Amino acid sequence: MTDTREIDRIVGTALDEDAPWGDLTSETLIPATARAAAELVAREAGVLSGIEVFTAAFRLIDPTVVVEVLAGDGDAFAAGAVLARVSGPARGILQAERIGLNFVQRMSGIATQTARYVAATAGTRARIVDTRKTTPGLRSLERQAVRDGGGRNHRRSLSDAVMAKDNHLAVLTAGGLDLATALRAARERMPHTAHLEVEVDRLDQVEAALAGGADTVMLDNFTPDELRAGVALIAGRAIVEASGGVTLDTVPEIAASGVDVISVGALTHSVRSLDLGLDVVVER
């Protein structure tokens, strides 16, 4: 779960952006004493993520607004399900509504998409993981959404691991060093606790990556046959990650190749927000 302070920082920034000088519509139309009740309703089936973030939007606008949570992060739900109930001062509910919905819709979209990838690789050893292709400023929330969907997280930031990709390797070997020697020299400069991942785009680079001390070898844009050959060649000497062009159609065959990890940028960079709505409940 994302730290409450981090949630409040992100949600607070969004609320300030949405109503920098207050909610002119509600302050003009809605009496200060008016109260309301509303339900968070699913317009389509999915997996919930971000209910605490949704709740924070109302809490930060008006602490007297009550949010009754009816489903938890990671829970699957059907279309028509009521996921939460909100009650209290009408102005507070109306001001926080859009921001709360924006977050829970996007996070639930990510969790739902992740769950589809996880289901498509069931019965294999492969873990579905995210990438750094996240919305700027929202990485911690989007990483939580991946976990809520049953996926795992890759490195959080550039500070967390050494990950030598194609452009790094091009610069590293420009001086004439072979790949293995260049990686060993880099390894000597790394903290002893750091993890070294090396991206390769050809099978003939695998042995050099291993000789250079790679803990993980990323096989980038390999065909299924090449992935199987790569897994056989590495033979347990490093974690094997597949990446590049992964879709719901291709991921079952990628997972069946025997790789340990499949990184999927599409979990966050192009996901569709889930259709959830906040419907005011009219008492008769």
C-alpha positions, 0 to 999 in steps of 0.5 A, spaced: 500 500 500 502 506 498 504 511 504 498 515 506 503 521 506 505 520 499 497 519 497 496 526 501 501 529 497 499 527 490 491 528 491 493 535 495 496 537 488 491 535 484 485 538 488 489 544 488 490 544 480 482 543 480 480 548 484 485 553 486 481 558 488 475 554 490 469 551 487 465 557 484 459 552 481 458 549 488 459 555 492 454 559 487 449 554 487 449 549 493 447 552 500 452 551 505 448 547 509 446 542 504 447 535 505 448 529 500 449 522 499 452 518 493 455 511 491 461 509 487 458 505 482 462 500 477 459 501 470 463 495 467 467 489 471 474 490 473 479 489 479 479 495 484 485 499 485 485 506 489 480 506 494 484 509 499 486 515 494 479 516 492 477 516 500 483 521 501 480 526 496 474 527 500 478 527 507 482 533 504 476 537 502 472 536 508 474 531 514 466 531 515 465 527 509 464 520 510 466 514 505 464 507 507 468 503 503 465 496 500 470 493 496 478 493 497 484 494 493 485 488 489 477 485 489 474 483 482 467 486 481 461 486 476 458 491 472 453 495 477 457 493 483 457 499 489 464 500 491 463 505 496 458 510 499 459 517 500 455 522 505 456 529 508 456 536 506 454 537 499 459 542 497 465 537 499 462 531 495 461 535 489 468 539 489 472 532 491 468 528 486 472 529 479 479 528 483 477 522 487 474 519 480 480 520 476 484 516 481 480 510 482 478 510 475 485 510 472 488 505 478 482 500 477 484 500 469 491 499 471 489 493 476 484 490 471 489 490 465 494 487 469 490 482 472 488 480 464 496 479 463 497 475 470 491 470 468 494 469 461 500 467 464 497 462 469 501 455 469 508 458 467 513 461 472 513 468 469 512 474 473 508 480 470 512 486 472 511 494 470 516 498 467 518 506 468 513 508 463 508 511 468 505 518 468 510 523 471 508 524 478 504 518 479 509 512 479 507 510 486 500 510 485 500 506 478 505 501 481 500 500 487 495 498 481 499 493 478 500 490 485 493 490 486 492 487 479 496 481 481 503 483 478 509 485 480 514 491 480 520 492 476 525 497 479 522 504 482 527 509 479 534 510 476 537 510 483 534 503 485 539 498 480 544 498 475 540 497 468 545 497 462 540 498 456 542 498 448 544 506 449 548 505 455 552 499 452 553 503 446 557 508 450 560 503 454 563 500 449 565 506 444 572 506 447 574 499 444 572 495 450 569 488 449 562 488 453 564 483 458 570 487 460 566 493 460 561 490 464 566 487 469 569 494 470 562 497 471 561 492 476 567 494 480 564 501 481 557 498 483 555 498 490 556 491 493 548 490 494 546 493 487 543 488 482 546 488 475 541 487 469 543 487 462 539 488 456 541 484 449 538 484 443 542 478 440 543 471 442 550 472 441 551 477 446 548 473 452 555 470 454 558 476 454 553 479 459 553 473 463 561 474 463 560 481 465 556 479 471 549 480 469 544 478 475 538 479 470 539 478 462 533 482 459 532 479 452 529 485 448 524 483 442 526 476 441 521 471 438 518 466 442 523 461 438 529 466 440 526 466 447 527 459 448 534 459 446 536 464 450 533 461 456 536 454 454 543 458 453 542 462 460 541 455 464 539 458 470 546 462 471 541 469 471 534 471 471 531 471 464 527 477 463 523 478 456 521 485 454 518 489 448 512 488 444 508 484 449 501 484 448 495 480 451 495 476 444 503 474 445 504 474 452 502 466 453 507 464 448 512 468 451 511 466 458 511 458 455 518 460 453 520 459 460 522 466 462 522 468 469 520 475 468 515 479 463 516 486 463 510 490 460 510 497 459 502 497 456 500 496 463 501 503 465 503 507 458 497 506 454 491 503 459 484 505 459 481 508 465 475 504 468 468 506 467 466 508 474 461 513 476 459 517 483 451 517 483 448 522 487 442 518 491 436 521 492 432 519 498 424 519 497 
